[in-house]
């Protein structure tokens, strides 16, 4: 595929994530008020979409309590700042095994839930977008496997489609894109789909540019896509994604540093991404244009 730079770019801010970053930076929001406020400030800085997880307000550990999502959702919707809300649906598929000599029983940190449980907060909060992690992969932390079986993805995908919530397919490797295309072919997801290319997450697709372009070339031309890399390569991937024709994701879920020795905020990461995009000669589009492009209906506070 020849490069075709994107001249109309939207930014997604991944506000907090579910990893242990809260232990390494005081700027990573924990409670619903902090998460919502960080999302709102990021939107004011130029993020058209905010991608939100929730955490236990006391420990900072990942959570999937619908009440926490409800509070985040209401705070963002009640704010005088327009932004497209994207909630994760990735929680509830985590398996942590024992040692190779004794893999069972599963260990602390395992969180396996039904499709209905994994989608409960989405059905209650009705965001405009929610994520669908389109495959199973090993993660870097110990013997931890993110599991998303074909049956689970079919069930969750149908729920998203029936609710009218746009799935954002999170693809961590080329096989995930292969199965995403199958979900569309089977009529479970609608065309054009929305994809997030997740680069550099151990042990998915490495974030070298050859692998990145292999991922890009596996996205159907009619689909919409964004991309990100983690850690020090977050900002280089802002430029790479725009140059390859896509959109951009930044945020504290993926990277806590603004520069060497300088901890970031979500607002500062969005501002830095915006400066890179505009220096490349592209324009930043806002939530209204994103809704038009992706076929989203704005959800009012309720």
C-alpha positions as CSV (number, residue, x, y, z in Angstrom):
1,X,0.0,0.0,0.0
2,X,1.5,3.4,-0.9
3,X,1.7,5.9,1.9
4,X,-1.1,8.5,1.9
5,X,-0.7,10.9,4.8
6,X,-3.9,11.7,6.7
7,X,-4.6,15.5,6.6
8,X,-7.7,15.4,9.0
9,X,-6.6,13.6,12.2
10,X,-8.5,12.8,15.4
11,X,-6.7,12.2,18.7
12,X,-7.8,9.6,21.2
13,X,-6.6,10.0,24.8
14,X,-6.3,6.8,26.8
15,X,-6.8,8.3,30.2
16,X,-5.7,5.7,32.8
17,X,-5.6,2.1,31.6
18,X,-5.4,-0.9,34.0
19,X,-1.7,-1.4,34.5
20,X,0.6,-0.6,37.4
21,X,1.4,2.9,36.1
22,X,-0.5,4.5,39.1
23,X,2.4,3.3,41.3
24,X,5.0,5.2,39.2
25,X,3.3,8.5,38.6
26,X,1.0,10.7,40.7
27,X,-0.6,12.0,37.5
28,X,-2.3,8.7,36.7
29,X,-5.9,9.1,37.8
30,X,-7.5,6.6,40.1
31,X,-11.0,7.5,41.3
32,X,-13.9,8.4,39.0
33,X,-13.6,12.2,39.7
34,X,-9.9,12.2,38.8
35,X,-10.5,10.1,35.7
36,X,-13.3,12.3,34.4
37,X,-11.5,15.5,35.2
38,X,-8.3,14.2,33.4
39,X,-10.5,13.2,30.4
40,X,-12.2,16.6,30.3
41,X,-8.9,18.5,30.4
42,X,-7.5,16.2,27.6
43,X,-10.6,17.0,25.5
44,X,-10.0,20.7,25.9
45,X,-6.4,20.2,24.8
46,X,-7.6,18.6,21.5
47,X,-8.6,15.0,22.1
48,X,-11.8,14.2,20.2
49,X,-12.2,10.8,21.9
50,X,-11.4,9.7,25.5
51,X,-10.8,6.0,26.2
52,X,-11.5,5.2,29.8
53,X,-10.9,2.3,32.2
54,X,-11.8,2.5,35.9
55,X,-9.7,1.6,39.0
56,X,-10.4,0.8,42.6
57,X,-10.4,4.3,44.1
58,X,-8.3,3.2,47.1
59,X,-5.7,0.8,45.7
60,X,-5.6,1.9,42.1
61,X,-6.0,-1.7,41.0
62,X,-8.0,-2.4,37.8
63,X,-11.8,-2.6,38.3
64,X,-14.9,-3.2,36.2
65,X,-17.5,-2.1,38.6
66,X,-20.4,-0.5,36.6
67,X,-21.0,2.0,39.4
68,X,-17.5,3.4,38.8
69,X,-18.1,3.6,35.1
70,X,-21.4,5.3,35.6
71,X,-19.8,8.0,37.7
72,X,-17.1,8.6,35.1
73,X,-19.7,8.7,32.4
74,X,-22.0,11.1,34.2
75,X,-19.2,13.5,35.1
76,X,-17.9,13.6,31.5
77,X,-21.4,14.1,30.0
78,X,-22.3,16.8,32.6
79,X,-19.2,18.8,31.8
80,X,-19.4,21.8,29.4
81,X,-16.9,20.0,27.1
82,X,-17.9,18.0,24.1
83,X,-16.0,14.7,23.6
84,X,-16.7,11.2,22.3
85,X,-16.7,8.6,25.1
86,X,-15.0,5.3,24.6
87,X,-15.2,2.7,27.4
88,X,-13.0,-0.4,27.6
89,X,-14.7,-3.8,27.4
90,X,-11.4,-5.6,27.8
91,X,-11.6,-6.5,31.4
92,X,-12.8,-9.9,32.5
93,X,-10.6,-12.1,30.2
94,X,-7.4,-12.4,32.3
95,X,-5.8,-15.8,33.1
96,X,-2.8,-16.0,35.4
97,X,-1.2,-19.4,35.5
98,X,1.0,-21.1,38.1
99,X,4.5,-22.3,37.4
100,X,5.3,-24.5,34.3
101,X,5.4,-27.5,36.7
102,X,2.1,-26.6,38.2
103,X,0.1,-24.3,36.0
104,X,-3.2,-25.0,37.8
105,X,-5.0,-23.8,39.8
106,X,-5.1,-20.3,38.3
107,X,-3.4,-17.7,40.4
108,X,-4.3,-14.4,41.9
109,X,-5.0,-11.8,39.3
110,X,-7.2,-14.1,37.2
111,X,-10.5,-12.4,36.3
112,X,-12.7,-14.4,33.9
113,X,-16.2,-13.2,33.3
114,X,-19.1,-13.9,31.0
115,X,-19.8,-11.8,27.9
116,X,-22.8,-10.3,29.8
117,X,-20.6,-9.3,32.7
118,X,-17.9,-7.9,30.5
119,X,-20.6,-5.8,28.7
120,X,-22.7,-4.8,31.8
121,X,-21.2,-1.3,32.1
122,X,-21.5,-0.7,28.4
123,X,-25.2,-1.6,28.4
124,X,-25.7,0.7,31.4
125,X,-23.6,3.7,30.4
126,X,-24.2,3.5,26.6
127,X,-20.9,5.1,25.4
128,X,-20.5,6.0,21.8
129,X,-17.6,3.6,21.4
130,X,-16.3,0.6,23.4
131,X,-13.3,-1.6,22.8
132,X,-13.2,-5.2,21.5
133,X,-9.8,-6.8,22.0
134,X,-9.9,-9.0,18.9
135,X,-7.7,-11.9,20.0
136,X,-5.8,-13.9,22.7
137,X,-2.2,-13.1,23.5
138,X,0.5,-13.6,26.1
139,X,1.2,-10.4,28.2
140,X,4.6,-9.5,29.7
141,X,3.5,-9.8,33.3
142,X,4.4,-13.4,34.5
143,X,2.3,-16.2,32.9
144,X,-0.6,-13.9,32.2
145,X,-2.8,-14.5,29.1
146,X,-5.4,-12.1,27.8
147,X,-8.1,-14.4,26.5
148,X,-10.7,-13.5,23.9
149,X,-12.0,-16.7,22.2
150,X,-13.9,-16.6,19.0
151,X,-17.1,-17.4,20.8
152,X,-16.6,-14.6,23.3
153,X,-15.8,-12.1,20.6
154,X,-18.9,-13.1,18.6
155,X,-21.1,-12.7,21.7
156,X,-19.6,-9.4,22.7
157,X,-19.6,-8.1,19.1
158,X,-23.3,-8.9,18.7
159,X,-24.1,-7.1,21.9
160,X,-22.2,-4.0,20.8
161,X,-24.0,-4.0,17.4
162,X,-27.4,-4.5,19.0
163,X,-26.8,-1.7,21.5
164,X,-25.7,0.7,18.8
165,X,-22.3,1.2,20.4
166,X,-19.4,1.4,17.9
167,X,-16.8,-1.3,18.6
168,X,-13.2,-0.1,18.5
169,X,-11.3,-3.3,17.5
170,X,-8.1,-3.4,19.4
171,X,-5.6,-5.4,17.3
172,X,-2.3,-6.4,19.0
173,X,-1.2,-8.6,16.0
174,X,-2.0,-9.3,12.4
175,X,-4.1,-12.4,13.4
176,X,-6.4,-10.1,15.3
177,X,-7.1,-8.1,12.2
178,X,-7.7,-11.4,10.3
179,X,-10.4,-12.4,12.8
180,X,-11.9,-8.8,12.8
181,X,-12.4,-9.1,9.1
182,X,-14.2,-12.4,9.7
183,X,-16.5,-10.8,12.3
184,X,-17.5,-8.2,9.7
185,X,-17.9,-10.9,6.9
186,X,-20.2,-12.8,9.3
187,X,-22.3,-9.7,9.9
188,X,-21.5,-9.6,13.6
189,X,-19.7,-6.2,13.2
190,X,-20.7,-3.6,10.6
191,X,-18.6,-2.2,7.8
192,X,-16.8,0.2,8.0
193,X,-15.2,-0.9,11.2
194,X,-13.0,1.1,13.6
195,X,-9.6,-0.3,14.5
196,X,-6.9,0.6,17.0
197,X,-3.4,-0.8,16.1
198,X,-1.7,-1.5,19.4
199,X,2.1,-1.6,18.8
200,X,4.9,-2.6,21.1
201,X,2.9,-4.3,23.8
202,X,4.8,-7.5,24.8
203,X,4.1,-10.0,23.4
204,X,2.0,-8.7,20.5
205,X,3.2,-6.9,17.4
206,X,6.6,-5.2,17.9
207,X,6.7,-1.5,17.1
208,X,9.2,-1.6,14.3
209,X,8.0,0.2,11.2
210,X,8.0,-3.0,9.0
211,X,5.6,-4.7,11.4
212,X,3.6,-1.5,11.7
213,X,3.1,-1.3,7.9
214,X,2.2,-5.0,7.8
215,X,-0.6,-4.1,10.3
216,X,-1.7,-1.1,8.3
217,X,-1.8,-3.2,5.1
218,X,-4.1,-5.6,6.8
219,X,-6.7,-3.0,7.6
220,X,-9.4,-2.8,4.8
221,X,-9.3,0.4,2.9
222,X,-12.9,1.3,3.9
223,X,-12.2,1.0,7.6
224,X,-11.1,3.8,10.0
225,X,-8.0,3.3,12.1
226,X,-5.7,4.8,14.7
227,X,-2.4,3.6,16.1
228,X,-0.2,3.9,19.1
229,X,3.0,2.6,20.7
230,X,3.9,2.5,24.3
231,X,6.6,4.2,26.4
232,X,9.3,6.1,24.6
233,X,7.9,5.4,21.1
234,X,4.5,7.0,21.8
235,X,5.3,10.3,20.1
236,X,7.3,8.8,17.2
237,X,4.1,6.8,16.5
238,X,2.0,10.0,16.4
239,X,4.0,10.9,13.3
240,X,4.1,7.4,11.9
241,X,0.3,6.9,12.2
242,X,-0.4,10.2,10.4
243,X,2.1,9.6,7.7
244,X,0.6,6.1,7.1
245,X,-2.9,7.5,6.8
246,X,-4.3,7.0,10.2
247,X,-5.3,8.7,13.4
248,X,-3.5,9.0,16.8
249,X,-3.8,7.7,20.3
250,X,-1.8,9.0,23.3
251,X,-2.3,9.1,27.0
252,X,-1.1,7.8,30.4
253,X,-2.4,4.3,29.8
254,X,0.4,3.8,27.3
255,X,3.2,6.2,28.5
256,X,3.8,8.2,31.6
257,X,6.7,10.3,30.4
258,X,6.7,13.6,28.5
259,X,10.5,13.8,28.2
260,X,13.3,12.0,29.9
261,X,12.9,12.5,33.7
262,X,9.7,14.6,33.2
263,X,6.4,12.9,34.1
264,X,3.5,13.6,31.8
265,X,-0.2,14.5,32.3
266,X,-2.8,13.5,29.8
267,X,-3.3,17.2,28.8
268,X,0.5,17.6,28.1
269,X,0.6,14.4,26.0
270,X,-2.4,15.5,23.9
271,X,-0.8,19.0,23.5
272,X,2.5,17.4,22.3
273,X,0.7,15.1,19.9
274,X,-1.2,18.1,18.5
275,X,2.0,20.1,18.0
276,X,3.5,17.1,16.0
277,X,0.4,16.6,13.9
278,X,0.1,20.3,13.1
279,X,3.8,20.6,12.3
280,X,3.3,17.9,9.7
281,X,0.7,20.1,8.0
282,X,-2.4,18.1,9.1
283,X,-5.5,19.5,10.9
284,X,-7.0,18.2,14.2
285,X,-10.7,17.4,13.9
286,X,-13.0,17.5,16.9
287,X,-15.8,15.3,18.3
288,X,-18.6,16.6,16.0
289,X,-16.5,15.7,12.9
290,X,-15.5,12.3,14.4
291,X,-19.2,11.5,15.0
292,X,-20.0,12.3,11.4
293,X,-17.0,10.3,10.1
294,X,-17.7,7.2,12.2
295,X,-21.5,7.3,12.1
296,X,-21.9,8.0,15.9
297,X,-24.9,9.5,17.7
298,X,-24.1,11.8,20.5
299,X,-25.4,10.6,23.8
300,X,-27.0,13.3,26.1
301,X,-26.6,13.3,29.9
302,X,-29.2,11.3,31.6
